[in-house]
Amino acid sequence: MLGPLLKREIRTRHKGTFGGLYWYVIQNVIIVLIYSSVFGSILRGMWREEGLGEINFTIVLFLGLIQYNLLSEILIRAPHQIVQNANLVTKVLFPLEILPVILTGVAVFNALVAFCVLLVAAFVLNVPLSWNGLWLPAVVAPLVIGAVGLAWILAALGTYVRDVGQVVTLLVTAMMFLSPLFYPIGMLPEGLRMLVAFNPLTVPIMEARSVLIFGQTPNFTALGIYWLAACSVMLLGRWIFEKMRGGFADVV
């Protein structure tokens, strides 16, 4: 059931538009052009890190944006998943738990399209990418796993408290600026650096840049802790969803 529903959701996201599925590509191309042109000249100097030489800010920024957009899309849409599919709540045999999973799958598909755009941009801009980028699946996978858990939690809470969606939108915006998206974490004061370190985007963004752009091996200690935290969030999210799903039909 998950496969066909995921395909349908991907196809219907831009159904009725002239661009159709090409909008997944168009949106990411526009994003990289806007962010690189607006922030490139202002923030490029921050990335001249010692021993790394001149860094192409467009690729550095877009690699982080792919992960931010992946997580933000899931978190912003998750609180509305059950309410928007109220007709399915009354169907006893329909597994409601797959709705947040489908949402995550669509976001992952968009992220894969964006990554293809990044590869093309790197080729056009003559930016060398490291073979250590083969570690990327191991770096990004826990972000997706944790996002599924958060989607289950937010979907359940958003069904009972409709304000959850508004609060999450504000938190996602704060998450963007409290992550090493526009700046290297090393330039922050020690106190603020600790706060940013707990952002769920910090480890995957830093490690993805480390392996793909800087040609380094992952920080296995940080990545191992992140994997453990992500799996814990997923299990907690599923438990909360199952505990709260009994009253969905009464409130939608």
Buried (B, 14 or more C-beta within 10 A) or exposed (E): EEEEBBBEBBEEBBEEEEEEBEBBBEBBEEBBEEBBEEBEEEBBEBBEEEEEEEBBBBBBBBBBBBBBBBBBBBBBBBBBBBBEBEEBBEEEEBEBBBBBBBBBBBBBBBBEBBBEBBEEBBEEEEBEBBEBBEBBEBBBBBBBBBBBBBBBBBBBBBBBEEEBBEBBEEEBEEBBEBBBBBBBBEEBEEEEBEEBBEBBBBBBBBBBBBBBBBBBEBBEEBBEEBBEBBBEBBEBBBEBBEEBBEEBEEEB
